[in-house]
């Protein structure tokens, strides 16, 4: 892989990221994503963390899906107060960070900012299911995507150096 040397994403990628952010804000502002029990559990876990209770190992009621989502939401609650909007701001931020990593991975793999911008555009406007899972706090889905693309980018960096 011949890595592009540059100073961050170009204007097309920044514009696509703005479209991605707008789409997710539009979904939330239009109340297209309902608040459900899974999201309430994340909020409850975050509240308990902020109350000083032990940080749970797993998503309440499950033996999987850790508590990273609740830890991030707990931080947002401390800054913005306990609100669904604070929970969703965390999810949108994670989704946008993931999209940036998609761009980086596509750029590293293809050697082209144009290809990377097209890959980003493909994911910027979410399908209904992707819109739901990248705006609602459902227990860790955004984190899995973020870490997956982070690891892929790190692997690409290692491959470039060997």
C-alpha positions, 0 to 999 in steps of 0.5 A: 500500500502506497500511503498518501502523504497529506494534511488530512482529508480533502474538501470533498471528504469534509463536505461528506462528513458534514452531510453525515452529521446533518443526516443523523441530526435530521433523524434525531430532530425529526424523532425518527429514532424512538427511545426504547428499553435498550437505550434506557438501560444504557442511560440507567447504567450511566446514571449508576456510574455517575452515582459512584456505583461499581462500573458494570462489567456487562450490559445489564441483564446480559452476559455480553456487551460490556459497559463502554457505551454507558461509560461514555454516556456517563461522561456526556451526562456530567457535561450536558445533564441526564438527557436523551440528547446527551446519549445520542450526541455520544452515538453521533460522535462515535459514528462520525469518528467511525466514518473518518476511519472508513475514509482513512482505511479506503485512502490507505487501501486505494491510494486515492482520496477520491476513492476514499471520499466515495467510500465515505459518501456510501456510508454517510447517508444511512439506511434506516437500520444503520441510522438507528444503530448510529444514533441510538445508545443500544449497548455498544454497536458504535464502539464495535464499528469504531474499534474494527476500523481503528484496528484495520487502519492500524494494520494498514499502517503496520503493513506500510512500515514492513 
